[in-house]
Amino acid sequence: MFSQFDGDLSWHRHTFEARKSSDGKYITIRLNDQIRGVVKKMLEPTRSDVVLQFDTKYEMQSRPDAHADGRFWLTVDETRHEFRTPQIKFYLDSGEITVYFHVSFP
């Protein structure tokens, strides 16, 4: 879900967001408004009982680990909470399509 290039938070605040699909079947994970993958189950913190809300941006704290089951931290209710990076999949019926047009002028 995260890459080694998600980098240094000292120059840019990263945001994490989970959006539920219209049919409720999938959850799209976004980092800085960019799609990073799809999961079927909402993320849960490692050592607390805080609940993440859908369609809410959370500020990331520190650099995330760039591998499955790695760690990352989010600020929820002004408190830092540790989460585990889920195994990300792209399901055929979970597509969220974004179209970009590139126009060149002479």
QUIGI-V530003 format. One record per pair of residues at least 24 apart in sequence whose ideal C-beta (glycine too) atoms are under 10 Angstrom apart, sorted by the first residue. I is the first residue (numbers start at 0). J is the second residue. If there is no record, write none. Layout:
i=I j=J
i=I j=J
//
This chain:
i=0 j=28
i=0 j=30
i=0 j=35
i=0 j=36
i=0 j=38
i=0 j=42
i=0 j=63
i=0 j=64
i=0 j=65
i=0 j=66
i=0 j=67
i=0 j=69
i=0 j=71
i=0 j=84
i=0 j=85
i=0 j=86
i=0 j=87
i=1 j=28
i=1 j=30
i=1 j=35
i=1 j=36
i=1 j=59
i=1 j=62
i=1 j=63
i=1 j=64
i=1 j=65
i=1 j=66
i=1 j=67
i=1 j=69
i=1 j=71
i=1 j=84
i=1 j=87
i=2 j=30
i=2 j=35
i=2 j=63
i=2 j=65
i=2 j=66
i=3 j=62
i=3 j=63
i=3 j=64
i=3 j=65
i=3 j=66
i=4 j=65
i=5 j=30
i=5 j=31
i=5 j=35
i=5 j=59
i=5 j=62
i=5 j=63
i=5 j=64
i=5 j=65
i=5 j=71
i=6 j=62
i=6 j=63
i=7 j=62
i=8 j=58
i=8 j=59
i=8 j=60
i=8 j=61
i=8 j=62
i=8 j=63
i=9 j=62
i=12 j=58
i=12 j=59
i=12 j=60
i=13 j=56
i=13 j=57
i=13 j=58
i=13 j=59
i=13 j=60
i=13 j=61
i=13 j=62
i=13 j=63
i=13 j=71
i=13 j=73
i=14 j=55
i=14 j=56
i=14 j=57
i=14 j=58
i=14 j=59
i=14 j=73
i=15 j=42
i=15 j=51
i=15 j=55
i=15 j=56
i=15 j=57
i=15 j=58
i=15 j=59
i=15 j=63
i=15 j=71
i=15 j=72
i=15 j=73
i=15 j=74
i=15 j=82
i=16 j=51
i=16 j=52
i=16 j=53
i=16 j=54
i=16 j=55
i=16 j=56
i=16 j=57
i=17 j=41
i=17 j=42
i=17 j=51
i=17 j=52
i=17 j=53
i=17 j=54
i=17 j=55
i=17 j=56
i=17 j=57
i=18 j=53
i=18 j=54
i=18 j=55
i=18 j=95
i=19 j=53
i=19 j=54
i=20 j=90
i=20 j=92
i=20 j=93
i=20 j=94
i=20 j=95
i=22 j=92
i=22 j=93
i=24 j=90
i=24 j=92
i=24 j=93
i=25 j=88
i=25 j=89
i=25 j=90
i=25 j=92
i=25 j=93
i=25 j=94
i=25 j=95
i=26 j=51
i=26 j=53
i=26 j=85
i=26 j=93
i=27 j=53
i=27 j=93
i=27 j=94
i=27 j=95
i=28 j=84
i=28 j=85
i=28 j=87
i=29 j=56
i=29 j=95
i=30 j=59
i=30 j=63
i=30 j=71
i=31 j=56
i=31 j=59
i=32 j=56
i=33 j=97
i=34 j=89
i=34 j=95
i=34 j=97
i=35 j=84
i=35 j=87
i=36 j=84
i=36 j=85
i=36 j=86
i=36 j=87
i=36 j=88
i=36 j=89
i=36 j=93
i=37 j=85
i=37 j=87
i=37 j=88
i=37 j=89
i=37 j=90
i=37 j=93
i=37 j=94
i=37 j=95
i=38 j=85
i=38 j=86
i=38 j=87
i=38 j=88
i=38 j=90
i=38 j=93
i=39 j=85
i=39 j=88
i=39 j=90
i=39 j=93
i=40 j=85
i=41 j=85
i=42 j=71
i=42 j=73
i=42 j=82
i=42 j=83
i=42 j=84
i=42 j=85
i=43 j=80
i=43 j=82
i=43 j=83
i=43 j=85
i=44 j=72
i=44 j=73
i=44 j=75
i=44 j=78
i=44 j=80
i=44 j=81
i=44 j=82
i=44 j=83
i=45 j=70
i=45 j=72
i=45 j=80
i=45 j=81
i=45 j=82
i=45 j=83
i=46 j=80
i=46 j=81
i=46 j=82
i=47 j=75
i=47 j=78
i=47 j=79
i=47 j=80
i=47 j=81
i=47 j=82
i=48 j=80
i=49 j=73
i=49 j=75
i=49 j=76
i=49 j=78
i=49 j=80
i=49 j=82
i=50 j=75
i=51 j=75
i=51 j=80
i=51 j=82
i=57 j=82
//
